[in-house]
Amino acid sequence: MSNLFTRGSTASVLYDAPGPKARARYRLFSVLSLLAIAGLLGYAVMMLADNGQFDAGLWDVFQYNTIQQRIVDGLVSTLEAFGLAALFSLTLGSLLAAGRLSDHKPVRWVCTAIVQFFRAMPLLILIVALYYAFFAKEPMWALVLGLTLYNGAVQAEIIRSGVNAVPRGQAEAAYALGMRKTQVMAGILVPQAVRSMLPTMIGQLVVTLKDTSLGFIITYHELLFVGKSIASQPINAAGFPYIPVVLVIGPIYVAMCLLLTALARWIEARGRRGANRRTSAAA
């Protein structure tokens, strides 16, 4: 009886633990999947090598100072657009979230309509429409405004969900103490919502950073546009350096996203340590 109780307590309540045959079958499927992926990657590398995409001559373009400076300028333009879009989208998201949580029905309806519209609007169509309608001479602002409207609507939903996830008793206790709704939102609900939803908010900022690459459609000289222009120029008899450009530009995007994610984790860990210190001091 005790053995049955022990086995029942250690087994998952969500699913039956796999037996030896099932575990062996899962391991076999994992190995076969890895072999299939490795085979596909190997085939792709072989095909690219046969087409001369790994020839040393294709990498000569990166030795020129002008090309290196163009990549740096493209990186700066990408970060500039991302910084503005991140700041504006968080501000807009906060305002829209406050509007959606408002007690005034007209304000709530208007903010809800704005959020739903821009969440449903394809980002590329939004950027192109802004470019041709208003910012044909300033493509950066078409990109920034498009990213702001779309990501601001998403951030609004994230913040609203975080506020609604805070236990209702905290707001009720604050109202019982005579605090106004603005004070409750700014001093109690929003700080807790931001702390709990920070990973999701940073994740959306990572999406914003990657979406800056859509700027190449409207000829904004961000990193992808620069890489595309470099790859479209033949290097003597070696051909077009498509793969070298991908292998240079791609890791830059990956590094930026990883740094942003690491920053989010650091901020989250710091906030958790501060909360623990305050809890210890109160105890």
C-alpha positions in Angstrom: 0.0 0.0 0.0 2.8 2.4 0.9 4.6 1.6 -2.4 1.4 2.4 -4.3 1.1 5.7 -2.4 4.8 6.5 -3.1 4.4 5.8 -6.8 1.2 7.8 -7.0 2.8 10.8 -5.3 5.8 10.9 -7.5 3.9 10.4 -10.8 2.7 13.5 -12.6 -1.0 14.4 -12.1 -1.1 15.7 -15.7 0.0 12.6 -17.6 1.2 9.0 -17.0 4.9 8.6 -16.8 6.3 6.8 -19.8 7.5 3.3 -19.4 10.9 1.9 -20.6 9.6 1.1 -24.1 8.1 4.6 -24.5 11.3 6.3 -23.3 13.4 4.2 -25.7 11.0 5.1 -28.5 11.2 8.8 -27.6 15.0 8.6 -27.7 14.9 6.9 -31.1 12.7 9.6 -32.5 14.9 12.3 -31.1 18.0 10.8 -32.6 16.3 10.4 -36.0 15.0 13.9 -35.9 18.5 15.3 -35.2 20.0 13.1 -38.0 17.3 14.4 -40.4 18.0 18.1 -39.5 21.8 17.5 -39.8 21.2 15.9 -43.2 19.2 18.8 -44.4 21.8 21.3 -43.2 24.6 19.3 -44.7 22.7 19.2 -48.0 22.1 22.9 -48.0 25.8 23.6 -47.2 26.9 21.3 -50.0 24.6 23.0 -52.5 25.8 26.5 -51.5 29.4 25.3 -51.7 28.8 23.9 -55.2 27.5 27.3 -56.2 30.6 29.0 -54.9 29.0 30.8 -52.0 31.8 29.9 -49.7 34.6 31.0 -51.9 37.2 33.1 -50.1 36.9 35.8 -52.8 33.3 36.6 -51.7 34.6 37.8 -48.3 37.0 40.3 -49.8 34.3 43.0 -49.8 34.4 43.2 -46.0 38.0 44.3 -46.0 37.1 47.7 -47.4 36.7 50.5 -44.9 33.7 51.9 -46.8 31.8 48.6 -46.5 32.6 48.4 -42.8 31.5 52.0 -42.3 28.2 51.3 -44.1 27.5 48.3 -41.8 28.2 50.4 -38.8 25.9 53.2 -40.1 23.2 50.7 -40.8 23.5 49.3 -37.3 23.3 52.9 -35.8 20.2 53.6 -38.0 18.6 50.3 -36.8 19.2 51.2 -33.1 18.0 54.7 -33.6 14.7 53.5 -35.1 14.3 50.9 -32.4 15.1 53.3 -29.6 12.4 55.8 -30.7 9.9 53.0 -31.5 10.5 51.4 -28.1 10.1 54.6 -26.2 7.0 55.7 -28.1 5.3 52.3 -28.1 5.7 51.9 -24.3 4.3 55.4 -23.8 1.4 54.8 -26.1 0.8 51.3 -24.6 0.6 52.8 -21.1 -1.9 55.5 -22.3 -4.1 53.0 -24.1 -4.0 50.6 -21.2 -5.1 53.3 -18.9 -7.9 54.2 -21.3 -9.1 50.6 -21.6 -9.2 50.4 -17.8 -11.0 53.8 -17.5 -14.4 54.0 -15.8 -15.6 56.3 -18.6 -17.3 54.2 -21.3 -16.5 56.6 -24.2 -12.8 56.6 -23.3 -12.8 52.9 -22.9 -14.5 52.3 -26.2 -12.2 54.6 -28.2 -9.1 53.0 -26.7 -10.4 49.5 -27.3 -11.1 50.4 -31.0 -7.6 51.8 -31.4 -6.0 48.8 -29.8 -8.0 46.3 -31.8 -7.5 48.1 -35.1 -3.7 48.4 -34.9 -3.3 44.9 -33.6 -5.2 43.6 -36.6 -3.4 45.8 -39.1 -0.5 44.1 -40.8 2.6 46.0 -39.8 4.2 46.0 -43.3 1.0 47.5 -44.8 0.9 50.1 -42.1 4.6 51.2 -42.6 4.2 51.4 -46.4 0.9 53.4 -46.1 2.6 55.9 -43.7 5.6 56.2 -46.1 3.6 57.0 -49.2 1.0 59.1 -47.5 3.1 61.3 -45.2 6.8 60.4 -45.0 8.1 59.8 -48.5 11.1 62.1 -47.7 11.6 60.8 -44.1 11.3 57.0 -44.3 12.7 56.6 -40.7 9.5 58.3 -39.3 7.3 56.0 -41.3 9.1 53.0 -39.8 9.1 54.5 -36.3 5.4 55.5 -36.4 4.3 52.2 -37.8 6.2 50.3 -35.1 4.9 52.6 -32.5 1.2 52.1 -33.4 1.4 48.4 -33.8 3.6 47.6 -30.8 1.9 50.2 -28.7 -1.4 48.4 -29.2 0.3 45.1 -28.2 2.0 46.6 -25.2 -1.3 48.1 -24.1 -2.8 44.6 -23.9 0.2 43.3 -22.0 0.0 46.1 -19.4 -3.8 45.8 -19.1 -3.5 42.0 -18.5 -0.8 42.6 -15.9 -3.0 45.2 -14.0 -6.0 42.8 -14.1 -3.8 40.0 -12.8 -3.0 41.9 -9.6 -5.2 40.6 -6.7 -8.4 42.7 -6.5 -8.1 43.0 -2.7 -5.1 45.3 -3.0 -7.1 47.9 -5.0 -10.1 47.5 -2.7 -7.9 48.1 0.4 -6.4 51.2 -1.3 -9.9 52.6 -2.0 -10.9 51.8 1.6 -8.0 54.1 2.7 -9.5 56.9 0.6 -7.1 56.8 -2.4 -8.3 58.0 -5.7 -8.2 55.7 -8.8 -5.2 57.5 -10.3 -3.3 57.0 -7.1 -4.2 53.3 -6.9 -3.2 52.8 -10.6 0.1 54.7 -10.4 1.2 53.7 -6.9 -0.1 50.1 -6.5 -1.4 48.4 -9.6 0.9 49.5 -12.4 4.2 48.9 -10.6 3.2 45.4 -9.8 1.8 44.8 -13.3 5.1 46.1 -14.8 7.2 43.8 -12.6 5.1 40.7 -13.4 4.8 41.4 -17.1 8.3 42.7 -17.7 9.5 39.5 -19.5 6.6 39.7 -21.9 7.1 43.5 -22.4 10.8 42.9 -23.2 9.9 40.1 -25.4 7.7 42.4 -27.4 10.6 44.9 -27.6 12.7 42.1 -29.1 10.0 41.8 -31.8 10.1 45.5 -32.3 13.9 45.3 -32.8 13.6 42.6 -35.4 10.7 44.4 -37.1 13.0 47.4 -37.8 14.3 45.2 -40.7 11.0 46.1 -42.5 12.5 49.5 -43.1 14.4 48.2 -46.2 11.0 48.1 -48.0 10.7 51.9 -47.8 14.5 52.4 -48.5 15.4 53.3 -44.9 19.1 52.7 -44.6 19.0 50.3 -41.7 21.1 47.1 -41.3 19.1 44.9 -43.6 18.9 47.5 -46.3 22.7 48.0 -46.1 23.3 44.2 -46.2 20.9 43.8 -49.2 22.8 46.6 -51.1 26.1 45.0 -50.4 24.9 41.5 -51.5 23.5 42.9 -54.7 26.9 44.1 -55.9 29.0 41.4 -57.7 32.5 40.9 -56.3 34.6 40.6 -59.5 34.3 37.1 -60.9 33.4 35.6 -57.6 29.7 36.5 -57.9 27.3 38.0 -55.4 28.2 37.7 -51.7 24.7 36.6 -50.5 25.8 34.0 -48.0 28.7 36.1 -46.5 26.4 39.0 -46.0 23.9 36.7 -44.2 26.6 35.3 -42.1 27.7 38.8 -41.1 24.4 40.6 -40.7 22.5 37.7 -39.2 24.7 37.3 -36.1 24.4 41.1 -35.5 20.6 40.8 -35.2 21.0 37.8 -33.0 23.5 39.5 -30.7 21.3 42.6 -30.3 18.2 40.5 -29.4 20.3 38.4 -26.9 21.6 41.6 -25.3 18.1 43.0 -25.0 16.9 39.7 -23.4 19.9 39.6 -21.0 19.1 43.2 -20.0 15.5 42.1 -19.3 16.7 39.3 -17.1 19.0 41.6 -15.2 16.3 44.1 -14.6 13.9 41.3 -13.5 16.5 39.8 -11.1 17.3 43.2 -9.7 13.6 43.9 -9.1 13.2 40.6 -7.4 16.1 41.2 -5.1 14.7 44.6 -4.2 11.3 43.1 -3.5 12.9 40.4 -1.3 14.9 43.0 0.7 11.7 45.0 1.3 9.9 41.9 2.4 12.7 41.0 4.8 12.8 44.5 6.2 9.1 44.6 6.7 9.3 41.2 8.5 
